[in-house]
Amino acid sequence: MSEESTALPWPVVVDAASGSPADLMARVARGDSVAFAQLYDLMAPRVYGLIRRVLRNPAQSEEVTQEVMVEIWRTATRYDADRGSLTSWVLTMAHRRAIDRVRSEQSSTDREQAVAAASSTTEYDEVAETVTTNLEVEQVRHCLGSLTELQRESVTLAYYGGYSYREVAELLDAKLATIKARMRDGLIRLRDCLGVTGR
């Protein structure tokens, strides 16, 4: 049962002699469609798995996975190996796309609810609460931007993607101790940025 829930909805054939992901990406950046097909088979399962955890819906997860893989093809020349691993770059892109889809779905739901509630008056306290919540979201977004890329990836995967430290370490191809250190330092910086005082 659990295998079915995470299995890819398309066949995957990986050529063991195709080269490392970084080598494949370098060829993709030069327009090599064969390399892209091999990279697709290599990365699509991880991309789909991450997106499926965020979206839950299999059909939407497939759709967003396809969008991510197309984006990889279109933006391959932007990948810079000096700024992080290919896996990290791809999974960050996938997570961003999945969150965008969640926000889009939420916006649609919010619009429907707003139309349904249009005839009722909004209490002042509800308005104040909404404004406060929006300000807090903006502040968190700003503070996330102050983290290093590695800290931001780790915190985002753990707190928005729902991954454990061990899973984050596997996704980012890093040691568990390194991820724990990134998370600790990142959360300290977030706390300081948000002005949260320890008790």
N, C-alpha and C positions, 0 to 999 in steps of 0.2 A: 504494500500500500504506500509506504513512504517513498519507495523507489519510483512509483508512478507519479507522485506529486512533484518530484524534482527532475524527472526525465525530460530530455529535450523533445519537442514535438517534431523534430526533423532528424534524419540520419546524419551521423557524424563519422567521417573517415579521416583519420589523421595519418599523414605520411611521416614516418619516423625519421626519414632522411631529409625532411624539408628544411631543417635548420632551426636555430633558436628563434624565439619570438622577435628579438631585436633585429636579427638578420632579415627575417621576413618583413618586418615593418620598414626597414631600409629599402627593400625591394618594392614594397607597396608604394612608398613615397615617390618612387621612380615610375609608377604607373603599371607595375607588374601585376596583372590580374590573376595569374596562377598563384603567386605568392599570397595575394589577398584571399583566395579560396582556401589556401592552407592555414592562413592566420585566422580566418573565419572559423574553420573547424576546431582550431586550437582554443580560441577565446570565447566563442559563442556559448558554450556550456556554462562558463563562469559568469558571463554577462547575464544570461537568462536566469541563473540561480539567484544572483543578487537582486535583479529586478523582480523576480517572482516573490521574494521575501518582502519586498516593499509593497507591491501592488496586490498580491494574493491571487488576482484574477489571471488564469492561464492565457486567455485570448489576448488580453491587454499586455501581458508580459511578453508574449511572442511578438506583438506589434512593436513594442518599445525596443525589444532586442534588435529587431530588424532596423529600426531607426538608428540605433547606436552603431551597428555595424556599417551602415551606409555613411554615417558621420565619420567613422574611422577612415573609410576609403577616401572621403572628400577632404579630410583635414590631416591626412597622414604626414604631409610635409611640415606640419606644426609641431609634431612630436620631437621633443628634445631629451635625449637619453641622459644628459647631464643633470636634468631637473627631477629625475625619478624614474622608476622602473616602468616598463610598458604596461605591465599588469595594473599597477597603481593608476596610471594615466587612463587606461581603458575603464577600470572599475569606477573611478571618480566620475568619468563621463556618463557611465551607465547609471550611477546613483543619482546624478543631477537630472538626467532624463526621467528617471522613475519618479523623483520628487516633483518635477514639473508636471508630470501626468497626474499625480495625486492632487496637486494644487489646482490643475485645470478641472478635474472632476469635482473638487470641493467648491470651486467658484461656480460651477454649473448648479450644484446642489444649493449653494447659498443664494443664487439668483432665484431659483424656484421657491425657496423658503421666503425670500424677500417679497416676491409677488403675492404669495399666499398670506403674508402678514401685513400687506400694504394697508389693509382697512383698519388695522388695530394701531393704537397709539403706542409709542415707545416711551417707557419710563426713563426719566433722567439718569437713574442709576445704571440702567442697561447701557445707555450711551457712554457714560463715564467708564464703565467696565470695558466696553469695546475699544475705546480710545486708549485706555491703559494697556490692554492686551496688545494692541497694534504697536504701541511705543516699545513695549518689552520685546516683541519679536524683532523690531528694527534694531534695538540695542544688542540683542543676541547676535543678529546677523553681522552687525558692525564689529563686535568683539571676536567673532569667529574669523573675520578678515584680518585681525591683528595677530593670529597664530601663524606659525610656520606652516608650510604646505604639508609636511609630514604630520604635525600635530593636528591640523585641521582634518586631514584624511582619516586619522585614527579616531578622533572624537566624532566625526560625522558618521562613520561606519558603525561605531558602537552605539551612539545615542539616537541617530535617526534611522539607521539601518537595522538596529536591534541585534547586532552581532556581539558575541562574547569576545574577550581579549584574545583568546586562543584563535577564534575564527578570523578576527581582524589581522592577527599575525600571519595566518595562512593566506588571506586575501592579498596582503601587501608584501608577501614573501620576506617577512622580517622575523627576527627572534622574538619570542614571547616577552622576554625581559625588556627588549627595546621598545616594544609596543606599550608595555606598562609604564615605562619611563616617559614616553611621549605623551601618554594619556595623563599621567600625573602632572607633568609640567604644563601641558595644555590646559588642564582644568584649573590649575593655580592661576594661570594667566587670564583665563576666562573669569574666574572669581574676582580677581583684582580689577579687571576691566569693567565688570558689572557692578563693582562696589559692594559685593557681598562680604559681610564681616563674619568671621568665624566665631563660634561660641564655645 
